[in-house]
Amino acid sequence: MAQQPMAEVFGFPAENMSERAQRHRKNRLCPFNNKVPNCTKDKANDPLGVCSVFDSTDEPVITCPIRFRQDWLIAEDAASFFFSSGEAWTSLTEIRLNDSDGLSAGNIDLVLVSYDERGRIMNFGSLEIQAVYISGNIRDHFSTYMDAPSAYLAGDRSRRMPPRPDYLSSSRKRLLPQLLYKGSILKHWGKRQAVALHRKFFETLPRFDEVDKATADMAWLIYDLERVESEYQLRLVKTVYTQFEPALARIATPRIGQLDHFVSHLQRKLDEKLENGSNTPDAPTLSDGELS
């Protein structure tokens, strides 16, 4: 029987049938400090309450950014990078960031601000939270589970292709654009930045040149989910300190493949086309008269 793909549903392991877990499922509650008591992932009126999924090694990987807010560890860990010991600070969520033309560069997930005894802002830093995209139809599994959890867990899923974390899309389509637009503005302002990621996701990124905390302008907060009895707990695994621009360049630069491999691929495609009896291009070429 194939492993069912959902590690956590509405904050609890899918197989957790405790009274507390069933209450969260029944009322679609989020236990991880969402802006409202309920889960709002995907659709507010029909939320996709999957917080994390299993990867190919059956380890849980966080797929909802709100999942990182457990006990507000991420805010505490980011504050230790942004501010000196003893500074008063708080966090502000979903802060819009504009460019010089007044156009939105996006919302910052969490802005941490330090302030004096009169409540005036002294400093701030940004914290981006990057969960992992899912490849495949997780809602189908989720809906079947919600209809009858025990029956779903006992059912045969051998013919189903389980949804899996999509690390490549998570970095290229989400993380990189966020760093490029919002991060570049913050870098220009001389403000420190932090990014919260799951360990398995971070391990798919290129290796960064690490620097000391004192000279870093960026901190990568790497978290894991640790099974503690019948629940998962968020744990900081390590913090990697880097400079913003070298780290951005590492993510933006692809690993260059071999030219001869690409030419061989082109040759195979051309051979297939010619073998099928077609020697005309898919698009018309320009004639000499059209070029003059």
Salt bridges, closest charged atoms under 4 A:
GLU8 OE1 - ARG67 NE 2.98
GLU15 OE2 - ARG227 NH2 2.98
ASP42 OD2 - ARG139 NH2 2.90
ASP46 OD2 - ARG139 NH1 3.39
ASP55 OD2 - LYS200 NZ 2.28
GLU59 OE1 - ARG199 NH2 2.57
GLU59 OE2 - LYS200 NZ 3.62
ASP116 OD2 - ARG120 NE 2.87
GLU128 OE2 - LYS182 NZ 2.98
ASP140 OD2 - ARG160 NH1 3.52
GLU203 OE2 - ARG199 NH1 3.05
ASP209 OD2 - ARG250 NH2 3.43
ASP217 OD2 - LYS187 NZ 2.80
ASP224 OD1 - HIS198 NE2 3.33
ASP224 OD2 - ARG199 NE 2.43
GLU226 OE1 - ARG235 NE 3.48
GLU231 OE2 - ARG20 NH1 2.98
ASP282 OD1 - LYS273 NZ 3.11
